[in-house]
Amino acid sequence: MEEERRVHRRVPLLVEVAWEGATGKYEARICDVSTTGCFIDTIGRAAAGETIRFTVRLPAGDWIKLQGEVIYEQRGMGFGVRFTNLSAFDRRRLEWLVKAEGYRADKQKQ
């Protein structure tokens, strides 16, 4: 089995995302998130190394605008993104989101 390389905890989270890359604009969803990145579940294609812009609908209903670098692609499923150029405010929002969703996931396991 492949060794886990992530340093930051990823938590399950299904939320809407609208993203734009070299191949166009798409509506999709995020299926997991950490303070440093996420996985975008989409039929749209983005190449490793590509920078994309996207907005994420948070569970409370507001939107957060993000930018990221595509780290890997799983053709037909989506791609992993590492956040880039995060403001301090948006970083805090992501930290709060990961903490809250991680707590919720841990409670469901009990």
N, CA, C and O atoms as a MOPAC input file, in Angstrom:
PM7 MOZYME 1SCF
protein

 N      0.84200 1    -1.17900 1     0.00000 1
 C      0.00000 1     0.00000 1     0.00000 1
 C      0.88800 1     1.24300 1     0.00000 1
 O      1.91900 1     1.27400 1     0.67100 1
 N      0.48600 1     2.26100 1    -0.75100 1
 C      1.27200 1     3.47900 1    -0.85300 1
 C      1.30600 1     4.21700 1     0.47800 1
 O      0.28400 1     4.33700 1     1.15400 1
 N      2.48600 1     4.71200 1     0.85400 1
 C      2.64100 1     5.44500 1     2.10500 1
 C      1.95800 1     6.79900 1     1.99900 1
 O      2.06800 1     7.47400 1     0.97600 1
 N      1.25300 1     7.19800 1     3.05000 1
 C      0.57800 1     8.49100 1     3.10600 1
 C      1.62600 1     9.59000 1     3.17500 1
 O      2.47900 1     9.56500 1     4.06300 1
 N      1.58600 1    10.56000 1     2.25600 1
 C      2.57400 1    11.62400 1     2.20500 1
 C      2.05700 1    12.93000 1     2.79500 1
 O      2.83600 1    13.86700 1     2.97600 1
 N      0.78700 1    13.01500 1     3.09300 1
 C      0.23300 1    14.26900 1     3.58900 1
 C      0.70000 1    14.55900 1     5.00700 1
 O      0.78100 1    13.66700 1     5.85200 1
 N      1.00300 1    15.81700 1     5.24300 1
 C      1.39100 1    16.27500 1     6.56500 1
 C      0.16600 1    16.81400 1     7.30100 1
 O      0.04100 1    16.63500 1     8.51300 1
 N     -0.72800 1    17.46600 1     6.57900 1
 C     -1.91600 1    18.07200 1     7.16100 1
 C     -3.11900 1    17.14900 1     7.00400 1
 O     -3.30600 1    16.51900 1     5.96300 1
 N     -3.91700 1    17.08300 1     8.03900 1
 C     -5.09500 1    16.21400 1     8.04700 1
 C     -6.11400 1    16.65100 1     7.00000 1
 O     -6.45100 1    17.83000 1     6.89600 1
 N     -6.59400 1    15.68900 1     6.23300 1
 C     -7.71300 1    15.93700 1     5.31300 1
 C     -8.97000 1    15.37700 1     5.94200 1
 O     -8.95900 1    14.29800 1     6.53500 1
 N    -10.05100 1    16.12100 1     5.80700 1
 C    -11.32800 1    15.68800 1     6.36100 1
 C    -12.34800 1    15.60100 1     5.23800 1
 O    -12.28100 1    16.36800 1     4.27800 1
 N    -13.29500 1    14.66800 1     5.35000 1
 C    -14.33800 1    14.57000 1     4.32900 1
 C    -15.24400 1    15.79600 1     4.37400 1
 O    -15.62300 1    16.26000 1     5.45000 1
 N    -15.58300 1    16.30900 1     3.21400 1
 C    -16.45000 1    17.47300 1     3.11500 1
 C    -17.01000 1    17.52400 1     1.70400 1
 O    -16.24600 1    17.59500 1     0.74200 1
 N    -18.31400 1    17.48800 1     1.56500 1
 C    -18.95500 1    17.59100 1     0.25600 1
 C    -19.58200 1    18.96700 1     0.13500 1
 O    -20.61900 1    19.24100 1     0.74000 1
 N    -18.94800 1    19.83500 1    -0.65300 1
 C    -19.46100 1    21.18200 1    -0.87700 1
 C    -19.28700 1    21.55500 1    -2.34300 1
 O    -18.44000 1    21.00700 1    -3.04800 1
 N    -20.11000 1    22.49800 1    -2.78100 1
 C    -20.05400 1    22.97700 1    -4.16300 1
 C    -18.77500 1    23.75600 1    -4.42100 1
 O    -18.24300 1    24.42500 1    -3.53600 1
 N    -18.29900 1    23.65600 1    -5.64300 1
 C    -17.14900 1    24.43800 1    -6.08700 1
 C    -17.37000 1    24.82200 1    -7.55000 1
 O    -17.86800 1    24.02800 1    -8.34800 1
 N    -16.99500 1    26.04000 1    -7.87800 1
 C    -16.96900 1    26.48800 1    -9.27400 1
 C    -15.50400 1    26.78400 1    -9.57100 1
 O    -14.87700 1    27.58700 1    -8.88000 1
 N    -14.95700 1    26.13800 1   -10.59700 1
 C    -13.53900 1    26.33000 1   -10.87800 1
 C    -13.30300 1    26.67100 1   -12.33800 1
 O    -14.10800 1    26.35800 1   -13.21500 1
 N    -12.16800 1    27.32400 1   -12.56900 1
 C    -11.79600 1    27.74400 1   -13.91200 1
 C    -10.32600 1    27.44800 1   -14.12800 1
 O     -9.46800 1    27.81000 1   -13.32200 1
 N    -10.05800 1    26.77600 1   -15.24500 1
 C     -8.68700 1    26.44200 1   -15.61200 1
 C     -8.49800 1    26.63500 1   -17.10500 1
 O     -9.30200 1    27.29700 1   -17.76200 1
 N     -7.43700 1    26.05700 1   -17.63600 1
 C     -7.09900 1    26.21300 1   -19.05000 1
 C     -8.16200 1    25.62400 1   -19.98000 1
 O     -8.30300 1    26.07900 1   -21.11500 1
 N     -8.91400 1    24.61600 1   -19.51400 1
 C     -9.90000 1    23.96800 1   -20.38100 1
 C    -11.30600 1    24.55700 1   -20.25500 1
 O    -12.21500 1    24.12000 1   -20.96100 1
 N    -11.50300 1    25.53800 1   -19.37200 1
 C    -12.81400 1    26.16300 1   -19.26300 1
 C    -13.27600 1    26.33600 1   -17.82700 1
 O    -12.49800 1    26.24200 1   -16.87800 1
 N    -14.59400 1    26.59600 1   -17.70400 1
 C    -15.22200 1    26.79800 1   -16.39600 1
 C    -16.12000 1    25.60500 1   -16.09400 1
 O    -16.78800 1    25.07300 1   -16.98100 1
 N    -16.12500 1    25.19000 1   -14.81900 1
 C    -16.87300 1    24.00500 1   -14.42600 1
 C    -17.52100 1    24.19600 1   -13.05700 1
 O    -17.04400 1    24.96200 1   -12.22000 1
 N    -18.61300 1    23.48100 1   -12.85900 1
 C    -19.21100 1    23.35400 1   -11.53800 1
 C    -18.93900 1    21.93100 1   -11.08900 1
 O    -19.07900 1    20.99000 1   -11.87000 1
 N    -18.55200 1    21.77300 1    -9.83500 1
 C    -18.17200 1    20.45400 1    -9.32400 1
 C    -18.40200 1    20.43300 1    -7.82000 1
 O    -19.22900 1    21.17500 1    -7.29000 1
 N    -17.65100 1    19.56500 1    -7.14200 1
 C    -17.71400 1    19.53700 1    -5.68400 1
 C    -16.35700 1    19.14700 1    -5.12500 1
 O    -15.53600 1    18.51600 1    -5.79100 1
 N    -16.15400 1    19.54500 1    -3.88800 1
 C    -14.97400 1    19.11800 1    -3.14700 1
 C    -15.41000 1    17.92800 1    -2.31200 1
 O    -16.49500 1    17.94200 1    -1.73000 1
 N    -14.57400 1    16.89500 1    -2.24700 1
 C    -14.94200 1    15.73700 1    -1.42600 1
 C    -14.07000 1    15.60200 1    -0.18700 1
 O    -14.41900 1    14.85000 1     0.72300 1
 N    -12.94500 1    16.30800 1    -0.12700 1
 C    -12.17200 1    16.39100 1     1.11300 1
 C    -11.32000 1    17.65400 1     1.08300 1
 O    -11.03100 1    18.20400 1     0.02100 1
 N    -10.92400 1    18.10300 1     2.27600 1
 C    -10.18800 1    19.36300 1     2.37400 1
 C     -9.21500 1    19.31500 1     3.54700 1
 O     -9.46500 1    18.64000 1     4.54600 1
 N     -8.11400 1    20.03000 1     3.41800 1
 C     -7.17300 1    20.26000 1     4.51200 1
 C     -6.86700 1    21.75600 1     4.51600 1
 O     -7.41700 1    22.50500 1     3.70800 1
 N     -6.01100 1    22.18300 1     5.40100 1
 C     -5.65500 1    23.60100 1     5.42600 1
 C     -4.73000 1    23.97200 1     4.27300 1
 O     -4.49000 1    25.15300 1     4.02600 1
 N     -4.21400 1    22.97500 1     3.57000 1
 C     -3.27900 1    23.25400 1     2.48000 1
 C     -3.78200 1    22.83600 1     1.10100 1
 O     -3.16100 1    23.17200 1     0.09300 1
 N     -4.90600 1    22.10200 1     1.04300 1
 C     -5.37600 1    21.65600 1    -0.25800 1
 C     -6.68800 1    20.91400 1    -0.17300 1
 O     -7.29200 1    20.78600 1     0.89200 1
 N     -7.11800 1    20.42100 1    -1.34000 1
 C     -8.38800 1    19.69900 1    -1.41100 1
 C     -8.39200 1    18.81000 1    -2.64900 1
 O     -7.50200 1    18.88700 1    -3.49600 1
 N     -9.41200 1    17.96800 1    -2.73000 1
 C     -9.64000 1    17.17000 1    -3.92900 1
 C    -10.92400 1    17.66700 1    -4.57000 1
 O    -11.96800 1    17.71600 1    -3.92100 1
 N    -10.84900 1    18.03500 1    -5.84300 1
 C    -12.01500 1    18.49900 1    -6.58000 1
 C    -12.52500 1    17.34400 1    -7.42900 1
 O    -11.82900 1    16.85500 1    -8.31800 1
 N    -13.74300 1    16.91900 1    -7.14400 1
 C    -14.42600 1    15.82600 1    -7.83400 1
 C    -15.13000 1    16.43500 1    -9.04400 1
 O    -16.14500 1    17.11400 1    -8.89300 1
 N    -14.59200 1    16.19400 1   -10.25300 1
 C    -15.08000 1    16.85500 1   -11.46200 1
 C    -14.79200 1    16.02900 1   -12.70700 1
 O    -13.86200 1    15.22300 1   -12.73100 1
 N    -15.59400 1    16.23700 1   -13.73000 1
 C    -15.29700 1    15.61300 1   -15.01400 1
 C    -14.38100 1    16.51300 1   -15.85200 1
 O    -13.82500 1    16.07600 1   -16.86000 1
 N    -14.23300 1    17.76800 1   -15.42800 1
 C    -13.33000 1    18.68500 1   -16.12200 1
 C    -11.89000 1    18.25600 1   -15.90500 1
 O    -11.56800 1    17.62400 1   -14.89900 1
 N    -11.02700 1    18.59700 1   -16.84600 1
 C     -9.62700 1    18.17700 1   -16.77400 1
 C     -8.72200 1    19.35000 1   -16.45300 1
 O     -8.92200 1    20.46400 1   -16.93700 1
 N     -7.74200 1    19.08300 1   -15.64200 1
 C     -6.69400 1    20.04300 1   -15.32800 1
 C     -5.38900 1    19.26500 1   -15.20400 1
 O     -5.36200 1    18.17600 1   -14.63100 1
 N     -4.33000 1    19.81500 1   -15.73100 1
 C     -3.04300 1    19.12300 1   -15.74900 1
 C     -2.22500 1    19.45100 1   -14.50500 1
 O     -2.31300 1    20.55000 1   -13.95800 1
 N     -1.43300 1    18.48600 1   -14.07100 1
 C     -0.51700 1    18.71800 1   -12.95200 1
 C      0.35400 1    19.92800 1   -13.26800 1
 O      0.89100 1    20.05000 1   -14.36900 1
 N      0.48600 1    20.81700 1   -12.29100 1
 C      1.26900 1    22.03800 1   -12.47100 1
 C      0.44100 1    23.24100 1   -12.88000 1
 O      0.90200 1    24.37800 1   -12.78100 1
 N     -0.77200 1    22.99900 1   -13.33500 1
 C     -1.66400 1    24.08600 1   -13.76300 1
 C     -2.20000 1    24.84400 1   -12.54900 1
 O     -2.48100 1    24.24900 1   -11.50900 1
 N     -2.33700 1    26.15400 1   -12.69300 1
 C     -2.94700 1    26.97100 1   -11.65000 1
 C     -4.41100 1    27.18000 1   -12.01100 1
 O     -4.73300 1    27.55100 1   -13.14000 1
 N     -5.29600 1    26.94100 1   -11.04600 1
 C     -6.72100 1    27.15500 1   -11.26100 1
 C     -7.23800 1    28.15700 1   -10.23300 1
 O     -6.65400 1    28.33200 1    -9.16300 1
 N     -8.33700 1    28.80400 1   -10.57900 1
 C     -9.05700 1    29.67500 1    -9.65500 1
 C    -10.38100 1    29.00600 1    -9.35600 1
 O    -10.99400 1    28.41500 1   -10.24500 1
 N    -10.83600 1    29.09300 1    -8.09900 1
 C    -12.10000 1    28.46300 1    -7.76800 1
 C    -12.74600 1    29.12100 1    -6.55900 1
 O    -12.08200 1    29.75400 1    -5.73800 1
 N    -14.05100 1    28.95300 1    -6.47600 1
 C    -14.79800 1    29.41900 1    -5.31500 1
 C    -15.48100 1    28.20800 1    -4.70100 1
 O    -15.98100 1    27.32800 1    -5.40100 1
 N    -15.48900 1    28.18800 1    -3.37000 1
 C    -16.03500 1    27.06100 1    -2.62400 1
 C    -17.19000 1    27.56300 1    -1.77000 1
 O    -17.06500 1    28.57200 1    -1.07700 1
 N    -18.31400 1    26.85800 1    -1.82200 1
 C    -19.44300 1    27.20000 1    -0.96700 1
 C    -19.25800 1    26.50500 1     0.37500 1
 O    -19.29500 1    25.27700 1     0.45800 1
 N    -19.06100 1    27.29100 1     1.41400 1
 C    -18.85200 1    26.75500 1     2.75500 1
 C    -20.17000 1    26.25900 1     3.33300 1
 O    -21.23400 1    26.70900 1     2.90800 1
 N    -20.12000 1    25.33500 1     4.30200 1
 C    -21.35700 1    24.79200 1     4.87400 1
 C    -22.30400 1    25.86300 1     5.42500 1
 O    -23.51900 1    25.66600 1     5.42600 1
 N    -21.76400 1    26.98900 1     5.89100 1
 C    -22.60700 1    28.06700 1     6.42100 1
 C    -23.29700 1    28.85500 1     5.30800 1
 O    -24.15900 1    29.69000 1     5.58400 1
 N    -22.92000 1    28.59500 1     4.03800 1
 C    -23.58100 1    29.23400 1     2.91100 1
 C    -22.77900 1    30.30500 1     2.20500 1
 O    -23.08800 1    30.64300 1     1.06300 1
 N    -21.75000 1    30.85600 1     2.85200 1
 C    -20.95300 1    31.87000 1     2.16800 1
 C    -19.91100 1    31.19600 1     1.27200 1
 O    -19.68000 1    29.99000 1     1.36200 1
 N    -19.29600 1    31.99100 1     0.41900 1
 C    -18.32700 1    31.48500 1    -0.55000 1
 C    -16.94300 1    31.99800 1    -0.21000 1
 O    -16.79200 1    33.10000 1     0.31700 1
 N    -15.93500 1    31.19700 1    -0.51100 1
 C    -14.54500 1    31.60800 1    -0.34100 1
 C    -13.84500 1    31.47100 1    -1.69100 1
 O    -13.94700 1    30.43400 1    -2.34600 1
 N    -13.12900 1    32.52600 1    -2.10700 1
 C    -12.40400 1    32.49900 1    -3.37700 1
 C    -10.98700 1    32.02000 1    -3.11900 1
 O    -10.29800 1    32.52200 1    -2.23000 1
 N    -10.55700 1    31.02900 1    -3.91700 1
 C     -9.24500 1    30.42100 1    -3.73200 1
 C     -8.51100 1    30.29000 1    -5.05500 1
 O     -9.09100 1    30.42100 1    -6.13300 1
 N     -7.23200 1    30.03100 1    -4.93900 1
 C     -6.38800 1    29.72600 1    -6.08700 1
 C     -5.52400 1    28.55400 1    -5.67400 1
 O     -5.16300 1    28.42100 1    -4.50500 1
 N     -5.19000 1    27.70000 1    -6.63400 1
 C     -4.35600 1    26.56600 1    -6.27900 1
 C     -3.62900 1    25.96700 1    -7.46100 1
 O     -3.93900 1    26.24300 1    -8.62000 1
 N     -2.64900 1    25.13800 1    -7.13500 1
 C     -1.88500 1    24.41500 1    -8.13500 1
 C     -2.34400 1    22.96900 1    -8.14600 1
 O     -2.44000 1    22.33000 1    -7.09800 1
 N     -2.62500 1    22.45800 1    -9.33000 1
 C     -3.01100 1    21.05600 1    -9.46700 1
 C     -1.76500 1    20.21600 1    -9.22500 1
 O     -0.74700 1    20.37300 1    -9.89800 1
 N     -1.87000 1    19.31600 1    -8.24500 1
 C     -0.74000 1    18.47200 1    -7.86800 1
 C     -0.79600 1    17.13700 1    -8.60100 1
 O      0.23700 1    16.61800 1    -9.02400 1
 N     -1.99100 1    16.58000 1    -8.75300 1
 C     -2.15200 1    15.32900 1    -9.49100 1
 C     -3.56700 1    15.26700 1   -10.05000 1
 O     -4.48100 1    15.92600 1    -9.55400 1
 N     -3.72500 1    14.46200 1   -11.09000 1
 C     -5.03300 1    14.26400 1   -11.71500 1
 C     -5.37900 1    12.78400 1   -11.69700 1
 O     -4.52700 1    11.93300 1   -11.95100 1
 N     -6.63200 1    12.48900 1   -11.39600 1
 C     -7.15800 1    11.13600 1   -11.55000 1
 C     -8.20400 1    11.24900 1   -12.65700 1
 O     -9.34100 1    11.65700 1   -12.42000 1
 N     -7.80400 1    10.88600 1   -13.84200 1
 C     -8.63100 1    11.06100 1   -15.03200 1
 C    -10.04000 1    10.49700 1   -14.84000 1
 O    -10.20900 1     9.35100 1   -14.42400 1
 N    -11.04100 1    11.31500 1   -15.14600 1
 C    -12.42900 1    10.91100 1   -15.02800 1
 C    -12.98600 1    11.04300 1   -13.61800 1
 O    -14.17800 1    10.82800 1   -13.39900 1
 N    -12.12800 1    11.39900 1   -12.65400 1
 C    -12.56900 1    11.52200 1   -11.25800 1
 C    -12.35600 1    12.92300 1   -10.70500 1
 O    -13.21000 1    13.44000 1    -9.98500 1
 N    -11.23200 1    13.54100 1   -11.03100 1
 C    -10.92500 1    14.86300 1   -10.51500 1
 C     -9.43500 1    15.04400 1   -10.29800 1
 O     -8.61300 1    14.37100 1   -10.91900 1
 N     -9.10000 1    15.97200 1    -9.40000 1
 C     -7.69400 1    16.27400 1    -9.17300 1
 C     -7.47300 1    16.87100 1    -7.79000 1
 O     -8.37300 1    17.44400 1    -7.17600 1
 N     -6.23600 1    16.70900 1    -7.32900 1
 C     -5.82100 1    17.27800 1    -6.05200 1
 C     -5.18900 1    18.63800 1    -6.26500 1
 O     -4.42500 1    18.83600 1    -7.20900 1
 N     -5.51000 1    19.57700 1    -5.38500 1
 C     -5.04000 1    20.95900 1    -5.50300 1
 C     -4.33500 1    21.37400 1    -4.21500 1
 O     -4.79600 1    21.06200 1    -3.11700 1
 N     -3.22100 1    22.07800 1    -4.35700 1
 C     -2.55400 1    22.71400 1    -3.21900 1
 C     -2.86700 1    24.20800 1    -3.29700 1
 O     -2.61200 1    24.85000 1    -4.31600 1
 N     -3.42100 1    24.75300 1    -2.21400 1
 C     -3.77700 1    26.16500 1    -2.19000 1
 C     -2.53300 1    27.03700 1    -2.33700 1
 O     -1.47200 1    26.71900 1    -1.80000 1
 N     -2.67800 1    28.14100 1    -3.07300 1
 C     -1.59500 1    29.11200 1    -3.23400 1
 C     -2.14800 1    30.51000 1    -2.97300 1
 O     -3.34200 1    30.76000 1    -3.14000 1
 N     -1.28100 1    31.39800 1    -2.57100 1
 C     -1.63100 1    32.81300 1    -2.35300 1
 C     -2.82000 1    33.01900 1    -1.42500 1
 O     -3.67500 1    33.86300 1    -1.69500 1
 N     -2.88400 1    32.25700 1    -0.33300 1
 C     -3.97100 1    32.41700 1     0.63500 1
 C     -3.74000 1    33.64700 1     1.49500 1
 O     -2.63200 1    33.87600 1     1.97900 1
 N     -4.78600 1    34.43400 1     1.68100 1
 C     -4.69900 1    35.54000 1     2.62900 1
 C     -4.75100 1    34.96000 1     4.04300 1
 O     -5.19100 1    33.82600 1     4.23200 1
 N     -4.31300 1    35.71800 1     5.01700 1
 C     -4.36600 1    35.27300 1     6.41100 1
 C     -5.81100 1    34.99700 1     6.82100 1
 O     -6.08300 1    34.04100 1     7.54800 1
 N     -6.72600 1    35.82700 1     6.35900 1
 C     -8.14200 1    35.65500 1     6.68400 1
 C     -8.67600 1    34.33200 1     6.13200 1
 O     -9.33800 1    33.58100 1     6.84800 1
 N     -8.38600 1    34.04800 1     4.85600 1
 C     -8.86700 1    32.80600 1     4.24800 1
 C     -8.19300 1    31.58100 1     4.86700 1
 O     -8.82200 1    30.52900 1     4.98800 1
 N     -6.92400 1    31.70300 1     5.26200 1
 C     -6.24200 1    30.59400 1     5.92000 1
 C     -6.94100 1    30.26900 1     7.24100 1
 O     -7.14300 1    29.09800 1     7.56300 1
 N     -7.31000 1    31.29500 1     8.00400 1
 C     -8.02400 1    31.08000 1     9.26700 1
 C     -9.38200 1    30.43300 1     9.02000 1
 O     -9.79800 1    29.55100 1     9.77100 1
 N    -10.07400 1    30.86700 1     7.97100 1
 C    -11.37200 1    30.26100 1     7.63900 1
 C    -11.20900 1    28.78700 1     7.31300 1
 O    -12.01900 1    27.96700 1     7.74600 1
 N    -10.17700 1    28.43500 1     6.55600 1
 C     -9.92600 1    27.03200 1     6.22700 1
 C     -9.53400 1    26.22600 1     7.45900 1
 O     -9.96100 1    25.08300 1     7.61700 1
 N     -8.72200 1    26.81900 1     8.33000 1
 C     -8.35000 1    26.12500 1     9.56400 1
 C     -9.58900 1    25.82600 1    10.40200 1
 O     -9.73000 1    24.72700 1    10.93900 1
 N    -10.48100 1    26.80100 1    10.51200 1
 C    -11.71400 1    26.60500 1    11.26100 1
 C    -12.56100 1    25.50800 1    10.62600 1
 O    -13.08400 1    24.64100 1    11.32500 1
 N    -12.69600 1    25.54500 1     9.30100 1
 C    -13.49100 1    24.55900 1     8.57700 1
 C    -12.95000 1    23.14800 1     8.79600 1
 O    -13.71900 1    22.23200 1     9.08700 1
 N    -11.64500 1    22.96500 1     8.66100 1
 C    -11.03600 1    21.64400 1     8.83600 1
 C    -11.21300 1    21.16500 1    10.27300 1
 O    -11.50800 1    19.99400 1    10.51000 1
 N    -11.03500 1    22.05700 1    11.21600 1
 C    -11.20700 1    21.68100 1    12.62000 1
 C    -12.65300 1    21.25700 1    12.89000 1
 O    -12.88500 1    20.22800 1    13.52400 1
 N    -13.61900 1    22.03500 1    12.41700 1
 C    -15.03700 1    21.73400 1    12.64600 1
 C    -15.44200 1    20.43200 1    11.96000 1
 O    -16.11600 1    19.60200 1    12.57100 1
 N    -15.04900 1    20.24100 1    10.71700 1
 C    -15.41600 1    19.03100 1     9.98200 1
 C    -14.67000 1    17.81100 1    10.53000 1
 O    -15.21400 1    16.70700 1    10.53100 1
 N    -13.43700 1    17.99700 1    10.99200 1
 C    -12.69800 1    16.90400 1    11.60800 1
 C    -13.36700 1    16.46200 1    12.89400 1
 O    -13.46000 1    15.26600 1    13.16900 1
 N    -13.83300 1    17.41600 1    13.68300 1
 C    -14.55300 1    17.09900 1    14.91500 1
 C    -15.82400 1    16.32100 1    14.59400 1
 O    -16.13600 1    15.32800 1    15.25200 1
 N    -16.55800 1    16.78100 1    13.57200 1
 C    -17.79400 1    16.10400 1    13.16300 1
 C    -17.50400 1    14.67100 1    12.69300 1
 O    -18.23700 1    13.74800 1    13.04600 1
 N    -16.46100 1    14.48500 1    11.91500 1
 C    -16.09800 1    13.15100 1    11.41100 1
 C    -15.69000 1    12.23500 1    12.57100 1
 O    -16.05300 1    11.05900 1    12.59800 1
 N    -14.93600 1    12.78200 1    13.52400 1
 C    -14.51100 1    11.97900 1    14.67500 1
 C    -15.70800 1    11.55100 1    15.50800 1
 O    -15.74400 1    10.42000 1    15.99300 1
 N    -16.69000 1    12.43100 1    15.68500 1
 C    -17.88600 1    12.11200 1    16.46400 1
 C    -18.71400 1    11.01200 1    15.78000 1
 O    -19.31000 1    10.17100 1    16.45200 1
 N    -18.74600 1    11.02500 1    14.45000 1
 C    -19.50900 1    10.02500 1    13.71400 1
 C    -18.85800 1     8.64300 1    13.83000 1
 O    -19.55400 1     7.63000 1    13.74900 1
 N    -17.55900 1     8.58600 1    14.01300 1
 C    -16.84200 1     7.31300 1    14.15200 1
 C    -17.10400 1     6.66600 1    15.50300 1
 O    -16.98100 1     5.44900 1    15.64400 1
 N    -17.46100 1     7.46400 1    16.48600 1
 C    -17.64600 1     6.93800 1    17.85700 1
 C    -18.91700 1     6.17900 1    18.00600 1
 O    -19.21300 1     5.67900 1    19.09000 1

